[in-house]
Amino acid sequence: MDITSENVLKYVFDTFKSNYLNCDFIEINFGTSNNFPISIKNTSGIFFQNKNDWDDSKTVWKYFFDRKIPLLFSESDREEIFTITENKVVINYDIISSAFYFLTCWQEYVSEETDRYGRYQFENSLQKKLEITKIPVVNYYFEILKQAIEHSYKTKLIRKMLPENARFAVCLTHDIDSCNSGWKEDVYWALRNGKLKNVFQILLNKIKGKDTWFTFEKILQTEKDFNATSSFYFLAKKGRPKNITNSDYDLHSVQIQEVLTQIKNSGSEIGIHGSYKTHDDVESYGKDRSLFEKDVIGNRFHYLEFDIQKSQEVLQANGIKYDTTLGFAKSIGFRNSYCHPYYLYDFINACRSEVLEIPLVLMDTTLRKYCKMNQKEVLDSVIPIIDELERFSGVLTVLWHNTSFSDNKYRGWGKIYSDLLTHLLNKNAWLTNASNIYLWYK
């Protein structure tokens, strides 16, 4: 189905309106001749009717809200962002098409270059090229639109309030890839670093049935100390297909079932960690889904696999209400340049899907493995992102694996999690799980 200007405007404006309580009455002229109070120039032409990639020459930069932001589909920066005449406002840059480009992950839709997991590569992204990974530029576009609306309609838009009058939300999550084989890696780490006492203790604990990566009690106690809850995403499949690791545990074992009960009793959430290569196959994912209780509503795909064209269909067909996969594995920040949950775009039917995306922003593995960041640098690297979230009352989705709460190979990463929560709580953030975010936003 062709993507028309009407499709683009409806999707973007519906996303904008989802953050406010009182803007259903607003009408916008988007490149048509209708005499509405607000007009936005439509300069994208037929760009979205073809699988075009982005032309860097059509990006201009303007200062707005104390931030220099990129505006796509423009060749000249000579005009002001607004032109105001009496009660009418003309927005001289195509913020609607720019927002659509980022929200839909258009660059992933048109790209055929992927890594070994079939993922779109951060190195090829416009966020990387423009150095805007930590800037939610779509929120700045929406602020432009908000100011235009408030001027033209002589009204104050009311943002949806977060619970407990929080300044922003923090969605705490954990992917449970492995929890019974940590002793092997920790013994190797200890031997390599000459820590023979650690080797003895690791092996003794394993004999007693306690793996170093079986850290669920520690995670739950840490979050209880902060009056927080979180989401735990478990894999349905066990084993190593084609040298790709799925889980090292049996989801229906007595051991894991006791953990699931403990998590639910704490007020935290159980979600699905869609197995390797289920992200583009409705039937394959359905087999995973069938192994979980019917009230499970959330997903994050293993290895952050996601197909912009197919994954929303996979999730929607299997009754999943929200997903929280969309983040760059190799960079912290905003993969779709937006700091709020939003409904994914259905490219097949050229409309909004029914699956809410809660974008992933911060992952421990990104910091440790890809950025090779010193532990002392972590908090400073996140502060610019937190500042943006405060500005827009956004949602910071954090992924901290259970392995990061162990005391050998990953020593210190559990404390970083606690330090981060301390900082966020001092900022008056709402620390909660993904299902609560979904229920608040839907």
C-alpha positions in Angstrom: 0.0 0.0 0.0 1.3 3.5 -0.9 2.3 5.8 1.9 0.5 9.1 1.2 0.9 12.5 2.9 -2.4 11.7 4.7 -0.9 8.5 6.1 2.2 10.3 7.2 0.3 13.1 8.9 -2.2 10.9 10.7 0.5 8.6 12.1 2.7 11.4 13.3 -0.1 13.5 14.7 -1.7 10.5 16.5 1.7 9.9 18.1 1.9 13.6 19.1 -1.6 13.6 20.5 -1.0 10.5 22.7 1.1 12.6 25.0 -1.7 15.2 25.7 -5.2 15.2 27.1 -6.8 18.1 25.2 -5.9 18.3 21.5 -8.4 16.2 19.6 -10.0 19.4 18.2 -6.9 20.6 16.4 -6.6 20.6 12.6 -3.4 21.0 10.6 -2.8 21.9 7.0 0.0 19.7 5.8 0.8 20.8 2.2 -2.8 21.3 1.2 -4.9 24.4 0.6 -7.2 24.0 3.6 -7.4 27.2 5.6 -6.5 25.9 9.0 -4.8 27.9 11.8 -1.6 25.9 11.5 0.2 25.1 8.2 3.2 22.8 7.9 5.2 22.8 4.7 5.3 19.4 3.0 8.6 19.1 1.2 9.0 15.3 1.2 7.1 14.9 -2.1 6.9 11.2 -3.0 9.8 10.2 -0.9 7.8 7.7 1.2 6.2 6.2 -1.9 9.5 4.8 -3.0 12.1 2.9 -0.9 14.5 5.8 -1.0 17.4 6.1 1.4 18.3 9.5 2.9 20.2 12.2 1.0 22.4 14.0 3.5 22.4 17.2 1.4 18.8 17.8 2.4 19.4 18.3 6.1 19.6 21.7 7.7 20.3 22.6 11.3 18.3 25.1 13.4 18.5 26.1 17.1 15.3 25.5 19.0 14.7 25.1 22.7 18.4 25.7 23.3 19.3 22.7 21.1 20.6 22.5 17.6 18.4 20.0 15.8 18.4 18.5 12.3 15.5 19.2 10.0 15.1 16.7 7.1 13.7 17.3 3.6 15.1 20.9 3.5 17.8 22.5 1.4 17.9 26.0 2.9 18.1 27.2 6.5 17.3 30.8 5.6 13.7 30.8 7.0 12.8 31.0 10.6 11.1 27.8 12.0 7.8 29.7 12.5 6.1 32.4 10.5 3.4 34.0 12.6 0.6 36.2 11.2 -2.2 37.1 13.7 -3.6 33.8 14.9 -2.1 31.7 12.1 1.3 29.9 12.2 3.2 28.5 9.3 6.0 26.0 10.2 8.5 26.4 7.5 10.2 23.0 7.8 8.7 19.6 7.2 8.7 18.4 10.8 5.9 15.9 10.0 7.9 13.9 7.4 11.1 14.3 9.5 9.2 12.8 12.5 7.8 10.0 10.3 11.3 9.1 9.1 12.6 8.6 12.6 9.5 7.1 14.3 9.0 4.4 11.6 12.8 3.6 11.5 12.5 4.3 7.8 16.2 3.8 7.3 15.9 0.2 8.5 12.9 -0.4 6.2 15.0 0.5 3.1 18.3 -1.0 4.1 19.5 -4.5 3.3 22.7 -4.3 5.3 22.6 -6.3 8.5 25.0 -7.9 11.0 25.3 -11.6 11.8 22.0 -11.5 13.7 20.1 -9.8 10.9 20.1 -6.5 12.8 20.3 -3.1 11.2 23.7 -1.7 12.0 24.2 1.4 14.1 27.2 2.4 12.0 24.9 3.0 9.1 22.3 5.0 10.9 21.5 8.7 10.5 21.7 9.0 14.3 25.3 8.0 14.0 26.1 10.2 11.0 24.4 13.2 12.5 25.7 12.5 16.0 22.2 12.7 17.5 21.9 9.4 19.3 21.5 11.0 22.7 19.0 13.6 21.4 15.3 12.7 21.0 14.9 15.0 18.0 11.3 14.0 17.4 10.4 15.4 20.8 11.8 18.7 19.6 9.7 18.6 16.5 6.7 18.0 18.7 7.6 20.9 20.9 7.6 23.1 17.7 4.1 21.8 16.9 3.0 22.3 20.5 4.1 25.9 20.6 2.4 26.5 17.2 -0.9 25.0 18.5 -0.8 27.0 21.7 -0.3 30.2 19.8 -2.9 29.6 17.1 -5.6 28.1 19.3 -4.9 30.3 22.4 -4.9 27.3 24.6 -2.4 25.4 26.9 -1.9 21.8 26.0 -1.9 19.5 29.0 0.6 16.7 29.1 -0.5 13.4 30.6 0.9 13.3 34.1 3.0 10.5 35.3 2.1 8.7 38.6 3.3 10.2 41.8 4.0 13.5 40.1 7.2 12.0 38.7 9.4 14.1 36.4 10.0 11.2 34.1 9.7 7.4 34.1 12.3 4.6 34.3 11.3 1.2 32.9 13.5 -1.4 34.6 14.1 -4.6 32.7 16.2 -7.8 32.8 16.8 -10.3 29.9 17.4 -13.8 31.3 19.7 -15.4 28.8 21.7 -17.6 31.1 21.5 -18.3 34.8 23.0 -21.8 35.3 26.3 -21.7 33.5 28.0 -18.7 35.0 30.3 -20.8 37.0 32.2 -21.9 33.9 33.0 -18.3 32.8 33.7 -17.2 36.3 36.1 -20.0 36.9 37.9 -19.2 33.7 38.0 -15.5 34.7 39.3 -16.3 38.2 42.1 -18.6 36.9 43.1 -16.1 34.3 43.4 -13.4 37.0 45.1 -15.6 39.6 42.1 -15.6 42.0 42.4 -19.2 43.2 40.2 -18.5 46.3 37.4 -17.4 44.0 37.7 -20.7 42.0 37.2 -22.7 45.1 34.2 -20.7 46.3 32.6 -20.7 42.8 32.9 -24.5 42.6 31.7 -25.0 46.1 28.6 -22.9 45.5 27.9 -24.8 42.3 28.1 -28.1 44.1 25.5 -26.7 46.5 23.3 -25.9 43.5 23.9 -22.1 43.5 25.3 -20.7 40.2 27.0 -17.3 40.2 24.6 -16.0 37.6 21.5 -17.1 39.5 21.0 -13.6 41.0 17.2 -13.2 41.1 17.1 -12.7 44.9 19.7 -10.0 44.7 17.9 -8.2 41.9 14.6 -8.3 43.7 16.1 -7.1 47.0 17.9 -4.3 45.3 14.7 -3.1 43.6 12.7 -3.5 46.8 15.2 -1.2 48.5 14.2 1.5 46.0 10.5 0.7 46.1 10.8 -0.3 42.4 9.5 -3.1 40.2 10.9 -4.5 37.0 10.3 -6.8 34.0 12.1 -10.1 33.5 12.1 -11.5 30.0 12.6 -15.3 29.9 13.6 -17.5 26.9 11.3 -20.4 25.9 14.0 -22.3 24.0 17.1 -24.0 25.5 20.2 -24.9 23.6 22.6 -23.5 20.9 21.2 -23.6 17.4 23.9 -22.8 14.8 26.2 -21.5 17.6 23.7 -19.0 18.8 23.0 -19.3 22.5 19.4 -19.6 23.6 18.8 -20.3 27.3 20.7 -22.6 29.6 17.6 -23.3 31.7 14.3 -25.1 31.3 11.4 -22.6 31.6 9.2 -25.3 33.1 11.7 -26.7 35.6 10.8 -26.5 39.3 13.8 -24.2 39.7 12.6 -21.6 37.2 8.9 -21.9 38.1 9.8 -21.0 41.7 11.7 -18.0 40.4 8.7 -16.9 38.3 6.5 -17.1 41.4 8.9 -15.1 43.4 9.1 -12.4 40.7 5.3 -12.2 40.4 4.8 -12.1 44.2 7.2 -9.1 44.4 5.0 -7.1 42.0 7.4 -7.4 39.1 6.5 -8.7 35.6 7.2 -11.8 33.6 7.7 -11.2 29.8 8.8 -13.2 26.8 12.3 -13.0 25.5 11.5 -14.1 21.9 14.0 -16.8 20.9 16.5 -16.5 18.1 14.9 -16.0 14.7 11.3 -15.8 16.0 11.2 -12.0 15.3 10.1 -12.5 11.7 8.0 -15.7 11.9 4.5 -15.7 13.3 4.3 -19.4 13.8 7.7 -19.8 15.3 7.1 -17.0 17.8 3.7 -18.5 18.5 5.4 -21.7 19.8 7.3 -19.5 22.3 4.2 -17.7 23.3 2.3 -20.9 24.0 4.8 -21.8 26.8 3.9 -18.7 28.8 0.8 -17.9 30.8 -2.0 -16.1 28.9 -1.7 -12.9 30.9 1.8 -12.2 29.7 1.7 -9.1 27.5 5.3 -8.0 26.8 8.2 -9.0 24.7 11.8 -8.2 23.9 13.5 -10.3 21.2 16.7 -12.1 21.9 19.8 -10.4 20.6 17.6 -7.3 19.9 16.6 -8.9 16.6 13.8 -6.8 15.0 12.4 -6.6 11.5 10.7 -3.2 10.9 8.4 -4.8 8.3 7.6 -8.1 10.0 8.1 -8.0 13.7 5.0 -5.9 14.6 2.9 -8.4 12.7 4.5 -11.3 14.6 3.7 -9.7 17.9 0.2 -8.5 17.0 -0.8 -11.9 15.7 0.3 -13.5 18.9 -1.6 -11.1 21.2 1.5 -9.2 22.5 0.5 -5.7 23.7 4.0 -4.1 23.9 7.5 -4.6 22.8 10.8 -3.2 24.2 13.4 -4.3 21.7 14.2 -1.1 19.7 17.5 0.1 20.9 21.0 0.1 19.3 23.1 -2.8 20.6 26.3 -0.7 20.0 25.2 2.6 21.4 23.1 3.9 24.2 20.4 6.5 23.3 17.4 6.7 21.1 17.2 4.4 18.1 14.1 6.1 16.8 15.0 9.6 18.1 12.0 9.7 20.5 11.9 9.4 24.3 8.3 8.2 24.8 6.5 4.9 24.1 4.7 4.9 20.7 2.7 2.6 18.5 4.8 0.9 15.8 4.1 1.6 12.1 2.5 -1.1 10.0 4.2 -0.8 6.6 2.0 -3.5 5.0 -1.3 -1.6 5.7 0.3 1.9 5.9 -1.2 2.6 9.3 -0.5 2.5 13.0 -0.2 -1.0 14.5 -1.7 -2.1 17.8 1.7 -2.9 19.4 3.2 -0.3 21.7 6.9 0.1 21.5 8.7 1.1 24.7 12.1 1.9 23.2 15.3 0.5 24.8 17.7 3.3 25.8 20.4 2.0 28.1 21.9 -1.5 28.2 24.7 -2.9 30.4 26.2 -4.9 27.5 26.4 -1.8 25.3 28.4 0.0 28.0 30.7 -2.9 28.8 31.1 -4.8 25.6 30.7 -2.3 22.7 31.6 1.0 24.3 34.3 -0.7 26.5 33.4 1.9 29.1 35.2 2.2 32.4 32.7 1.6 35.3 33.4 5.1 36.7 32.4 6.7 33.4 28.9 5.1 33.2 26.9 7.6 35.1 28.5 10.6 33.4 27.7 9.1 30.0 24.0 8.7 30.9 23.4 12.2 32.4 22.9 13.9 29.0 20.2 11.4 28.2 18.6 11.8 31.6 18.5 15.6 31.1 16.6 15.1 27.8 14.1 12.8 29.5 13.5 15.3 32.3 12.8 18.0 29.7 10.1 16.0 28.0 8.8 13.8 30.8 10.1 10.8 28.8 10.7 7.1 29.6 14.2 5.7 30.2 14.2 2.0 29.5 17.1 0.2 31.2 18.2 -3.3 30.4 20.5 -4.9 33.1 21.1 -8.6 32.6 21.0 -10.9 35.7 24.7 -11.7 34.9 25.6 -8.1 35.8 24.7 -8.8 39.4 27.3 -11.5 39.9 30.5 -11.0 41.8 33.3 -12.3 39.6 33.7 -11.6 35.9 31.1 -8.8 36.1 32.0 -7.5 39.5 30.9 -3.9 40.1 28.1 -3.8 37.5 25.5 -4.6 40.2 26.7 -1.5 42.2 26.5 0.6 39.0 22.8 -0.4 38.7 22.2 0.6 42.4 24.1 3.9 41.9 22.0 4.6 38.8 18.7 4.0 40.6 19.9 6.3 43.4 20.6 9.0 40.9 17.2 8.5 39.2 15.3 8.4 42.4 16.9 11.7 43.5 15.6 13.1 40.2 12.1 12.2 41.2 11.7 9.5 38.6 9.0 6.8 38.6 10.9 3.5 38.8 8.6 0.8 37.5 8.2 -2.2 35.1 7.2 -2.2 31.4 3.6 -3.5 31.9 2.9 -0.5 34.2 4.3 1.8 31.5 2.0 0.2 29.0 -1.0 0.5 31.2 -0.2 4.2 31.9 0.3 5.0 28.2 -2.2 2.9 26.3 
